[in-house]
Amino acid sequence: MRRRRQLAGGIAALALAGCAGNGEGLDAGGRPVGEGGGGGPLVATFESIQAQVFTPLCTGCHAGATAPQGLRLDAASSYDLLVGVASNEAPSVQRVQPGDPDRSYLVQKLEGSAAVGARMPLGGPYLDQATIDVIRQWITDGAARTASAGVATEALALAQASPANGDTLPTAPRQLLVAFTRDLDTTRLDATSVHLAQVADHDATATKVLDVSVHAVAANPRAFVVVPQTALGRGRYVLLVDALALADLDGRPLGADAGAGIASGVRIVFEVEGVQ
């Protein structure tokens, strides 16, 4: 296989709208002009796509609290926010649905078939089909997470949250995602062990507990989503997960190998500046 050049800058926006691609520095095939540091040919694995696409080309936009649609594509976050997670733009469609590239929003945005919004990268040039086909193949193969792309799994611990603790969001999220370092025993998850509350601006004292639904992510057994039953308004919020509400498939509870983590559970405070 010939060595590929780096893929199109602006692919960051493809996954769920956000960054506008202006085509600057790209050839007619949607690839940057000149050789990139992709580390070998692009192949149909998450590790390869992360190393050659998401990390070098997407994190300029899709990083931190202002990541479009809450989609962070850094190595520590991208898998948990893509695979088996509903698109914010089209909630009935998963960003990546393992085994089904045609029903994956990522592919729909790349190929211009999404029901919402424009084809990505916005304004072109668009990715050539050979490049899209590599991403399609990864999804067809099950969209697996490779070991080297994951996080350490010695203990069940928080790996990623969106929003993250301390985030200030420009618009209210439709759902909150929490991901861990090991596959979860989701039988312990329900609205009695996961709480979302609006809090006073000056401290973290709950002023209004909100109704939520809690759902395991079938395609990503390390994650679950929390869906507010009413839209969040401007203000400060805290998400709490009881320490004993979670365990991995071996029965080890949250923080079992980390001592102090057991008592505190998960506590994520974030602010919303605007509404959808």
Secondary structure as UniProt FT lines:
FT   TURN            9..10
FT   HELIX           11..14
FT   TURN            15..16
FT   TURN            24..25
FT   TURN            28..29
FT   HELIX           46..49
FT   HELIX           50..58
FT   TURN            59..61
FT   TURN            65..66
FT   HELIX           68..70
FT   TURN            75..77
FT   HELIX           78..82
FT   TURN            91..92
FT   TURN            98..99
FT   HELIX           101..103
FT   HELIX           105..111
FT   TURN            122..123
FT   HELIX           129..140
FT   TURN            141..142
FT   HELIX           147..149
FT   STRAND          158..162
FT   TURN            165..166
FT   STRAND          168..169
FT   STRAND          176..180
FT   HELIX           186..188
FT   TURN            191..193
FT   STRAND          194..199
FT   TURN            201..202
FT   STRAND          206..210
FT   STRAND          212..216
FT   TURN            218..219
FT   TURN            221..222
FT   STRAND          223..228
FT   STRAND          235..241
FT   HELIX           243..245
FT   STRAND          247..248
FT   TURN            249..250
FT   TURN            254..260
FT   HELIX           261..264
FT   STRAND          266..272
//
